[in-house]
Amino acid sequence: MPHAEASRPAVAIIGAGWAGLACALQLVRNGFRPVVFESGPEPGGRARRAQLKNQWRDNGQHLMLSGCQALRCLCNDIGVSLIQKPFIYTDGTRGLSLTGRKGRFGLLAALFQAQGFSWFERLSLLRALLSLQRHDWQTPSHQTVAQWLSHTQQPTSLIKTFWEPLALAISNTPIDRASMSRFASVLRDTLGSGAGALDLLQPTADLSTCIVFPLIRAIESGGGEVRCHSRIRAITPMNDKGYKLSLTEGDPELDFDYVVLTVPPWSLKTITLPFNSELLAQRFGHQPIATVYLGFDETVRLPAPLFQLDGPTASDARIWAIDRADCGEPGVIAISLSAAGHWATLNHDDLALSCMDRLRIATGIHNPCLWHRVVSVRRATPEALPSARMQPNEQQPLPGLFLAGDWTHPDYPATLEAALQSGNAVSRQILSSK
């Protein structure tokens, strides 16, 4: 048995986010021996859990849609079921419901009948989407979302209540900086694929419990490992083949046939690497994300799964509130704030109180808020800038050494789907090089 174990190619995966775990699963299923090293106490990357108000909750709120093919495949592979619901959003007066809608024509009909939208807004929205479809969802590589909205003459009211909140939720980058081509790729696989691709996928508990832990069990049952509290200090090529990993001082060095780095670009500088990563760190900026959890009594529910609110301050874009009842947290409302804005200057208490006021005004919920918690991460996600792209030679800077992660995806902004797809893609590269 030891001889058989030693004959399996060993792969070191740095980072236990969704990209690293997806890569490890595919490798262990194909005869490799992956070891995932995570410097923090919890696996899961940006979708990890955190203990808030004496309960494990998601570190941030994530929107998952049925058009996320890699996510659906992963859930099927590890035997995880998510609640699937029709896409419905509202702000109390305007909104979109896909209940009972099927296919592209059903989606077009729903958009044409969107509640509270003027005929001019509906026609402008449909014209923009049809234009994208005619051009095969391709836009100039240098174009920002704001430039595309101006080019397609989208009305200001539609930008405020539809395009900007949607683009912020997807790209986590202000629309005057966000890449339109990346945004268009997501629109292609959701709005461009019909009503069914927009169904909401909701976990029945926090994402760690529902997806991350079953994924780790699948990796470990195949002979792989996931090691938390394991920080990699240096990666050094060996003379013949493979790499040597140095952990904390005093720990023995470890030998691996392959290495996959799935850490964010700004974390590359924390590891001594056999290649220059400075240009990557400079090219990919970062944006903050905050999630405000508001706890009410268990009877409080939002009128729709997604509820749009005015931003915490007058200068902020509109934000999204999500009902956590289906996630096993009745009475808990999660409010997501994406990308830099004036909200980031508020302290946590003032931010929560402002979001609470916006929620009360928009929904009429006047039940007392029993508690609140704010999770704010300054470097939460890479910016989806037009210039922030990997060059073909950068994903594999050295033989047997690969980069993966949501920020490395060639088409998508940094999302869970991008992370899974990138991990799967690197696993295929390793399998083909065996």
C-alpha positions as CSV (number, residue, x, y, z in Angstrom):
1,M,0.0,0.0,0.0
2,P,2.8,2.6,0.8
3,H,4.3,1.8,-2.6
4,A,1.0,2.3,-4.4
5,E,0.5,5.6,-2.5
6,A,4.0,6.8,-3.5
7,S,3.3,6.0,-7.1
8,R,0.5,8.5,-7.3
9,P,1.6,11.9,-8.6
10,A,1.6,14.4,-5.7
11,V,0.1,17.9,-6.3
12,A,0.4,20.7,-3.8
13,I,-2.6,23.1,-4.0
14,I,-2.0,26.4,-2.2
15,G,-5.3,27.9,-1.0
16,A,-8.5,26.0,0.1
17,G,-10.9,28.3,-1.8
18,W,-13.4,26.9,-4.3
19,A,-10.8,26.8,-7.1
20,G,-8.3,24.8,-5.1
21,L,-10.9,22.4,-3.8
22,A,-12.5,21.8,-7.2
23,C,-9.0,21.2,-8.7
24,A,-8.2,18.7,-5.9
25,L,-11.5,16.8,-6.4
26,Q,-10.9,16.3,-10.1
27,L,-7.3,15.2,-9.5
28,V,-8.1,12.7,-6.7
29,R,-10.8,11.2,-8.9
30,N,-8.1,10.6,-11.6
31,G,-5.4,8.9,-9.6
32,F,-3.5,11.9,-8.2
33,R,-2.6,12.7,-4.6
34,P,-3.6,16.3,-3.9
35,V,-2.7,18.1,-0.7
36,V,-4.5,21.4,-0.2
37,F,-2.7,23.9,2.1
38,E,-4.8,26.7,3.7
39,S,-3.1,29.4,5.8
40,G,-6.4,30.3,7.6
41,P,-8.5,28.3,10.1
42,E,-11.4,27.7,7.7
43,P,-11.5,26.4,4.2
44,G,-13.8,27.9,1.5
45,G,-12.1,31.1,0.5
46,R,-14.5,34.0,0.2
47,A,-17.4,31.6,0.7
48,R,-16.1,30.3,4.0
49,R,-18.1,30.4,7.2
50,A,-17.6,32.7,10.2
51,Q,-19.0,32.6,13.7
52,L,-21.4,35.6,14.0
53,K,-23.9,36.1,16.8
54,N,-22.9,32.7,18.3
55,Q,-23.7,30.8,15.1
56,W,-21.8,29.8,12.0
57,R,-22.9,32.0,9.1
58,D,-21.5,32.7,5.6
59,N,-18.6,35.2,5.6
60,G,-20.5,37.0,2.8
61,Q,-23.6,36.7,0.7
62,H,-23.3,34.9,-2.6
63,L,-25.8,34.9,-5.5
64,M,-25.9,31.5,-7.3
65,L,-27.9,30.9,-10.4
66,S,-28.8,27.7,-12.3
67,G,-26.8,29.0,-15.3
68,C,-23.7,28.3,-13.2
69,Q,-22.8,25.0,-15.0
70,A,-19.7,24.2,-13.0
71,L,-21.5,24.7,-9.7
72,R,-24.4,22.5,-10.8
73,C,-21.9,19.8,-11.9
74,L,-20.0,20.0,-8.6
75,C,-23.2,19.6,-6.6
76,N,-24.3,16.6,-8.6
77,D,-20.8,15.1,-8.3
78,I,-20.7,15.3,-4.5
79,G,-24.4,14.6,-3.9
80,V,-25.5,18.0,-2.8
81,S,-29.0,19.4,-3.4
82,L,-29.8,23.1,-3.5
83,I,-33.2,24.7,-3.3
84,Q,-34.1,26.0,-6.8
85,K,-36.5,28.9,-7.0
86,P,-37.7,31.2,-9.8
87,F,-35.8,34.5,-10.1
88,I,-37.9,37.3,-8.5
89,Y,-36.6,40.7,-7.5
90,T,-38.4,43.9,-6.5
91,D,-37.9,47.2,-4.8
92,G,-41.5,47.5,-3.8
93,T,-42.7,49.3,-6.9
94,R,-40.4,47.9,-9.7
95,G,-39.2,44.4,-10.4
96,L,-39.0,41.3,-12.4
97,S,-40.6,37.9,-11.9
98,L,-39.7,34.7,-13.9
99,T,-42.3,32.5,-12.1
100,G,-43.7,30.1,-14.6
101,R,-41.5,31.4,-17.4
102,K,-39.6,29.0,-19.7
103,G,-36.8,29.5,-22.2
104,R,-35.7,32.6,-24.0
105,F,-39.2,33.7,-25.1
106,G,-40.5,33.4,-21.6
107,L,-37.6,35.6,-20.4
108,L,-38.3,38.1,-23.2
109,A,-42.0,38.2,-22.2
110,A,-41.1,38.7,-18.5
111,L,-38.7,41.5,-19.4
112,F,-41.3,43.1,-21.6
113,Q,-43.8,43.0,-18.7
114,A,-41.4,44.0,-16.0
115,Q,-43.3,45.6,-13.2
116,G,-43.0,49.4,-12.8
117,F,-40.8,49.9,-15.9
118,S,-41.9,52.4,-18.5
119,W,-42.4,51.3,-22.1
120,F,-39.3,53.2,-23.0
121,E,-37.2,51.5,-20.3
122,R,-38.5,48.0,-21.4
123,L,-37.7,48.7,-25.0
124,S,-34.3,50.1,-24.2
125,L,-33.5,47.0,-22.1
126,L,-34.6,44.5,-24.7
127,R,-32.8,46.5,-27.5
128,A,-29.5,46.3,-25.5
129,L,-29.8,42.6,-24.9
130,L,-30.7,41.8,-28.5
131,S,-27.8,43.9,-29.6
132,L,-25.5,41.8,-27.4
133,Q,-26.9,38.6,-28.8
134,R,-26.5,39.8,-32.4
135,H,-22.8,40.4,-31.7
136,D,-22.5,37.0,-30.0
137,W,-22.1,38.6,-26.6
138,Q,-18.8,40.2,-27.6
139,T,-17.8,43.7,-26.7
140,P,-14.6,45.7,-27.2
141,S,-12.0,44.5,-24.7
142,H,-11.3,48.0,-23.5
143,Q,-14.9,49.0,-22.9
144,T,-16.3,49.6,-19.4
145,V,-19.9,48.8,-18.4
146,A,-20.6,52.5,-18.1
147,Q,-19.3,53.1,-21.7
148,W,-21.5,50.3,-23.0
149,L,-24.5,51.7,-21.2
150,S,-23.9,55.1,-22.8
151,H,-23.2,53.6,-26.2
152,T,-26.5,51.7,-26.1
153,Q,-28.3,54.8,-24.8
154,Q,-29.8,53.2,-21.7
155,P,-32.0,55.7,-19.8
156,T,-30.6,57.0,-16.4
157,S,-33.6,55.5,-14.5
158,L,-32.9,52.0,-15.9
159,I,-29.2,52.3,-15.1
160,K,-30.0,53.2,-11.5
161,T,-32.6,50.6,-10.9
162,F,-31.4,47.7,-13.1
163,W,-28.0,47.8,-14.8
164,E,-25.8,49.3,-12.1
165,P,-27.1,47.1,-9.2
166,L,-26.9,44.0,-11.4
167,A,-23.4,44.8,-12.7
168,L,-22.1,45.6,-9.1
169,A,-23.4,42.3,-7.8
170,I,-21.7,40.4,-10.6
171,S,-18.5,42.3,-11.1
172,N,-17.9,43.8,-7.7
173,T,-16.4,46.8,-9.4
174,P,-17.8,50.3,-10.0
175,I,-19.4,50.4,-13.5
176,D,-17.1,53.2,-14.7
177,R,-14.1,50.8,-14.1
178,A,-15.7,47.3,-14.7
179,S,-15.0,45.3,-17.8
180,M,-18.1,45.1,-20.1
181,S,-16.7,42.0,-21.8
182,R,-16.6,40.1,-18.5
183,F,-20.1,41.3,-17.6
184,A,-21.4,40.3,-21.0
185,S,-20.0,36.8,-20.5
186,V,-22.2,36.4,-17.4
187,L,-25.2,37.9,-19.2
188,R,-24.7,35.4,-22.0
189,D,-24.9,32.4,-19.7
190,T,-27.9,33.8,-17.7
191,L,-30.1,36.3,-19.5
192,G,-28.9,35.0,-22.9
193,S,-29.8,31.4,-22.0
194,G,-33.4,31.8,-21.0
195,A,-35.5,32.0,-17.9
196,G,-34.3,28.6,-16.5
197,A,-30.7,29.8,-16.3
198,L,-31.8,32.6,-13.8
199,D,-33.3,30.3,-11.3
200,L,-31.9,31.0,-7.8
201,L,-29.9,28.2,-6.2
202,Q,-30.1,28.5,-2.4
203,P,-28.2,26.3,0.2
204,T,-30.2,25.0,3.2
205,A,-27.5,26.2,5.6
206,D,-24.2,28.1,5.4
207,L,-22.1,27.3,2.3
208,S,-19.4,25.6,4.3
209,T,-21.9,23.1,5.7
210,C,-23.8,22.6,2.4
211,I,-20.9,22.5,-0.1
212,V,-17.4,23.0,1.2
213,F,-17.4,20.2,3.8
214,P,-19.0,17.6,1.5
215,L,-16.4,18.6,-1.1
216,I,-13.6,18.1,1.4
217,R,-15.0,14.7,2.4
218,A,-15.0,13.6,-1.2
219,I,-11.4,14.7,-1.6
220,E,-10.3,12.9,1.6
221,S,-12.2,9.8,0.8
222,G,-10.2,9.5,-2.4
223,G,-6.9,9.9,-0.6
224,G,-6.4,13.6,-0.8
225,E,-5.8,16.0,2.1
226,V,-6.9,19.4,3.2
227,R,-4.6,21.1,5.8
228,C,-5.7,24.3,7.5
229,H,-3.3,26.5,9.5
230,S,-0.6,25.6,7.0
231,R,1.1,28.6,5.5
232,I,3.5,28.1,2.6
233,R,6.6,30.3,2.8
234,A,8.5,29.3,-0.3
235,I,8.3,27.1,-3.4
236,T,11.6,26.0,-4.9
237,P,12.1,24.0,-8.2
238,M,14.0,20.7,-7.7
239,N,16.9,19.8,-10.0
240,D,15.3,16.9,-11.8
241,K,11.5,17.5,-11.6
242,G,8.9,18.8,-9.3
243,Y,9.0,21.4,-6.4
244,K,10.0,21.6,-2.8
245,L,7.6,23.4,-0.4
246,S,8.8,25.2,2.7
247,L,6.3,25.7,5.5
248,T,6.9,27.3,8.9
249,E,10.4,27.3,10.3
250,G,11.3,24.0,11.8
251,D,8.8,22.0,9.7
252,P,10.4,19.6,7.1
253,E,10.3,20.6,3.5
254,L,7.8,18.6,1.3
255,D,8.3,17.4,-2.3
256,F,5.6,17.5,-4.9
257,D,5.3,16.7,-8.6
258,Y,3.1,19.7,-9.4
259,V,2.0,22.9,-7.6
260,V,-1.2,24.9,-8.1
261,L,-1.4,28.4,-6.7
262,T,-5.0,29.5,-6.0
263,V,-4.3,32.5,-3.7
264,P,-5.5,36.0,-4.8
265,P,-2.9,38.1,-6.8
266,W,-2.0,40.3,-3.8
267,S,-1.1,37.3,-1.7
268,L,1.5,36.0,-4.2
269,K,4.0,38.4,-2.6
270,T,3.7,36.6,0.7
271,I,5.4,33.5,-0.8
272,T,8.9,33.2,-2.1
273,L,8.3,32.1,-5.7
274,P,10.5,30.9,-8.5
275,F,9.0,33.5,-10.9
276,N,8.3,37.2,-10.8
277,S,4.7,37.9,-9.7
278,E,4.9,41.6,-9.2
279,L,3.3,42.5,-12.5
280,L,0.3,40.3,-11.8
281,A,-0.2,41.9,-8.4
282,Q,0.0,45.4,-10.0
283,R,-2.4,44.5,-12.8
284,F,-5.2,43.1,-10.6
285,G,-6.5,45.6,-8.1
286,H,-8.9,44.8,-5.3
287,Q,-12.3,45.9,-4.1
288,P,-14.1,45.8,-0.7
289,I,-17.3,43.9,0.0
290,A,-19.5,44.1,3.1
291,T,-22.4,42.0,4.3
292,V,-24.8,43.4,6.9
293,Y,-26.8,40.8,8.8
294,L,-30.0,42.0,10.4
295,G,-31.7,39.7,12.9
296,F,-35.5,40.0,13.4
297,D,-38.0,37.6,14.9
298,E,-38.6,34.4,12.9
299,T,-41.9,35.7,11.3
300,V,-40.2,38.5,9.3
301,R,-39.8,37.7,5.6
302,L,-38.9,39.7,2.6
303,P,-41.7,40.1,-0.1
304,A,-39.3,38.5,-2.7
305,P,-36.1,36.4,-2.5
306,L,-34.1,39.5,-3.8
307,F,-35.1,42.9,-2.6
308,Q,-33.4,46.1,-3.9
309,L,-32.8,49.0,-1.6
310,D,-31.4,52.4,-1.8
311,G,-27.7,52.5,-0.8
312,P,-26.7,53.4,2.8
313,T,-25.9,56.9,1.8
314,A,-27.2,59.2,-1.0
315,S,-24.1,58.8,-3.1
316,D,-24.1,54.9,-3.0
317,A,-25.6,52.7,-5.7
318,R,-28.6,50.5,-4.9
319,I,-28.0,47.4,-2.9
320,W,-29.5,43.9,-2.5
321,A,-31.2,42.4,0.5
322,I,-31.6,38.6,0.7
323,D,-33.9,36.5,2.9
324,R,-32.0,33.8,4.7
325,A,-35.0,31.8,5.8
326,D,-34.3,29.0,3.2
327,C,-30.8,28.8,4.5
328,G,-32.0,27.8,7.9
329,E,-31.9,31.3,9.4
330,P,-35.6,32.5,9.6
331,G,-35.8,36.2,10.4
332,V,-32.3,37.0,9.2
333,I,-31.9,39.4,6.3
334,A,-28.5,39.7,4.6
335,I,-27.7,43.0,2.8
336,S,-24.8,43.0,0.3
337,L,-22.6,46.0,-0.5
338,S,-20.3,45.5,-3.5
339,A,-17.3,47.6,-4.5
340,A,-16.0,50.9,-3.0
341,G,-18.4,53.6,-2.1
342,H,-19.2,56.1,0.5
343,W,-20.6,53.3,2.6
344,A,-17.0,52.2,3.3
345,T,-16.4,55.3,5.4
346,L,-19.1,54.4,7.9
347,N,-18.4,52.5,11.0
348,H,-20.1,49.1,11.4
349,D,-22.9,50.3,13.7
350,D,-23.7,53.3,11.5
351,L,-23.7,51.2,8.4
352,A,-26.0,48.6,9.9
353,L,-28.4,51.4,11.1
354,S,-28.5,53.0,7.7
355,C,-29.2,49.7,6.0
356,M,-31.9,49.0,8.6
357,D,-33.6,52.4,7.8
358,R,-33.5,51.7,4.0
359,L,-35.0,48.3,4.6
360,R,-37.9,49.7,6.8
361,I,-38.7,52.4,4.2
362,A,-38.7,50.0,1.3
363,T,-40.5,47.0,2.8
364,G,-42.6,48.5,5.6
365,I,-41.0,46.0,8.1
366,H,-41.3,47.7,11.5
367,N,-40.5,44.7,13.7
368,P,-37.6,45.6,16.1
369,C,-34.2,44.5,14.9
370,L,-32.9,42.2,17.6
371,W,-29.2,42.2,16.5
372,H,-26.9,43.1,13.7
373,R,-23.5,42.1,12.5
374,V,-21.3,43.5,9.7
375,V,-18.7,41.5,7.9
376,S,-16.5,43.9,5.9
377,V,-13.4,42.8,3.9
378,R,-11.2,45.5,2.4
379,R,-9.5,43.2,0.0
380,A,-12.4,41.0,-0.8
381,T,-12.2,40.5,-4.5
382,P,-10.0,41.4,-7.5
383,E,-11.3,44.2,-9.7
384,A,-12.9,43.3,-13.0
385,L,-10.9,45.9,-14.9
386,P,-10.6,45.7,-18.7
387,S,-6.8,45.6,-18.3
388,A,-6.9,42.9,-15.6
389,R,-6.3,39.8,-17.7
390,M,-3.9,36.9,-17.6
391,Q,-1.5,36.5,-20.5
392,P,-1.4,33.0,-22.1
393,N,2.1,32.3,-20.7
394,E,1.2,33.5,-17.2
395,Q,-1.2,30.7,-16.1
396,Q,1.7,28.2,-16.2
397,P,4.8,30.3,-15.4
398,L,7.0,27.2,-15.1
399,P,6.6,23.5,-16.1
400,G,4.4,21.8,-13.5
401,L,3.5,25.1,-11.7
402,F,0.0,26.6,-12.4
403,L,-2.1,29.6,-11.3
404,A,-5.8,29.2,-10.7
405,G,-8.6,31.1,-8.9
406,D,-11.5,33.3,-9.8
407,W,-9.2,36.2,-10.9
408,T,-7.5,34.0,-13.5
409,H,-10.7,33.2,-15.5
410,P,-10.3,34.5,-19.1
411,D,-14.0,35.6,-19.4
412,Y,-15.8,35.9,-16.1
413,P,-15.4,38.4,-13.3
414,A,-14.3,37.0,-9.9
415,T,-17.3,34.8,-8.9
416,L,-17.7,31.4,-7.4
417,E,-18.5,30.0,-10.9
418,A,-15.2,31.5,-12.2
419,A,-13.3,29.9,-9.3
420,L,-14.8,26.4,-10.0
421,Q,-14.2,26.7,-13.7
422,S,-10.6,27.8,-13.2
423,G,-9.9,24.9,-10.8
424,N,-11.4,22.4,-13.3
425,A,-9.4,23.8,-16.1
426,V,-6.0,23.5,-14.3
427,S,-6.9,20.0,-13.3
428,R,-7.4,19.1,-17.0
429,Q,-4.0,20.7,-17.8
430,I,-2.3,18.5,-15.2
431,L,-4.1,15.4,-16.3
432,S,-3.0,16.0,-19.9
433,S,0.6,16.5,-18.9
434,K,0.8,13.2,-17.0
